[in-house]
């Protein structure tokens, strides 16, 4: 099952709990949300890993530079 299908099922289930007559609009909203998350999650994860790598490189550079000053 694809993420879009699961998003549609979850959206329809959430919309159906409100007691409305149809769950189609919830299914559409869930499918759109799933597609947005398919793009957003990898972008955020890539940004976070890149930020952590840059922080690590900066800390390593500071440590090397500090050791060079004391020697």
Phi, psi and omega in degrees: 000132181280165180297325180295318180294316179296319177299320179293320180294314180296316178299319178294320180295317179295317179293325179292333179291337181284349176089009177291167184287330181227156181246013184293318180293327175292323178294319179294316179297318178296321179293319178295316179299320179297319179292323177295317180294328178298332178268317188289320184297312177296325179295315180294319179296318179295318178299316182296317179295317178298319178297317179295321178295316179296321176296318178296317178295321178295318178294319178295318179297317178298320180293318179295318181293321179293321178293327178291328180287324184279340184278000000 
